[in-house]
Amino acid sequence: MYQPQKVRLFIKPFCGWCAQAMDWLDQHGIKYEILDVIADEKAYKEMYRLSGQTTAPVIDVDGKILADFGAGELAAFWKGLNHE
């Protein structure tokens, strides 16, 4: 499995997709930083700048961005990181 240097997860509280993303990362032992885009306007602006999206979750894995996803898309994205 791909071992990232830095993982940042942009979330909104009470977001089911965000909870799924955190569960998936936790189940795979991946360390990550949580950025709450509701509580932190700077994080919201950065999420939008990186992804062009206002919806969460958005994940930044060593500069590779996946936006507005569920656990299945995250698994496929992560698998693709192994081949880059």
C-alpha positions as CSV (number, residue, x, y, z in Angstrom):
1,M,0.0,0.0,0.0
2,Y,1.2,3.5,-0.8
3,Q,2.9,5.2,2.1
4,P,2.3,8.9,1.9
5,Q,4.5,11.7,3.4
6,K,1.5,13.9,4.1
7,V,-2.3,13.4,4.1
8,R,-4.8,16.2,4.7
9,L,-8.5,15.5,4.8
10,F,-10.8,18.5,4.4
11,I,-14.2,17.7,6.1
12,K,-17.5,19.2,7.2
13,P,-18.9,18.1,10.6
14,F,-21.7,15.5,10.5
15,C,-20.8,14.7,6.9
16,G,-21.4,11.0,6.2
17,W,-18.9,10.8,3.3
18,C,-16.3,12.5,5.6
19,A,-16.9,9.9,8.3
20,Q,-16.5,7.1,5.8
21,A,-13.2,8.6,4.6
22,M,-11.9,8.9,8.1
23,D,-13.0,5.3,8.9
24,W,-11.3,4.0,5.7
25,L,-8.0,5.9,6.6
26,D,-8.2,4.6,10.2
27,Q,-8.8,1.0,9.1
28,H,-5.7,1.2,6.9
29,G,-3.5,2.7,9.5
30,I,-3.0,5.9,7.6
31,K,-2.1,9.0,9.6
32,Y,-3.8,12.2,8.4
33,E,-4.6,15.8,9.4
34,I,-8.2,16.9,9.6
35,L,-9.2,20.3,8.4
36,D,-12.7,21.4,9.3
37,V,-13.8,23.7,6.5
38,I,-16.8,24.9,8.5
39,A,-14.8,26.0,11.6
40,D,-11.8,27.3,9.6
41,E,-12.4,29.7,6.7
42,K,-8.7,29.4,5.7
43,A,-9.1,25.7,5.3
44,Y,-12.3,26.2,3.3
45,K,-10.6,28.6,0.9
46,E,-7.7,26.2,0.5
47,M,-10.0,23.2,-0.2
48,Y,-11.7,25.3,-2.9
49,R,-8.4,26.4,-4.4
50,L,-7.1,22.8,-4.5
51,S,-10.2,21.1,-5.8
52,G,-12.5,23.7,-7.3
53,Q,-15.2,22.2,-5.0
54,T,-17.2,23.5,-2.1
55,T,-18.3,20.0,-1.1
56,A,-16.5,17.7,1.3
57,P,-14.6,15.5,1.7
58,V,-11.5,16.5,-0.2
59,I,-8.2,14.7,0.4
60,D,-4.7,15.9,-0.4
61,V,-2.2,13.0,-0.5
62,D,1.3,14.3,-1.2
63,G,-0.2,16.9,-3.5
64,K,-2.6,14.6,-5.3
65,I,-6.2,15.7,-4.9
66,L,-9.5,13.7,-4.7
67,A,-12.7,15.7,-4.2
68,D,-16.2,14.8,-3.3
69,F,-15.8,11.1,-2.9
70,G,-17.0,8.0,-1.0
71,A,-15.0,5.2,0.4
72,G,-15.0,3.2,-2.9
73,E,-13.6,6.1,-4.8
74,L,-11.0,6.6,-2.1
75,A,-9.9,3.0,-2.3
76,A,-9.5,3.2,-6.1
77,F,-7.6,6.6,-5.8
78,W,-5.3,5.1,-3.2
79,K,-4.6,2.0,-5.4
80,G,-3.8,4.3,-8.2
81,L,-1.2,6.1,-6.1
82,N,0.9,2.9,-6.1
83,H,1.3,3.1,-9.8
84,E,2.5,6.6,-10.1
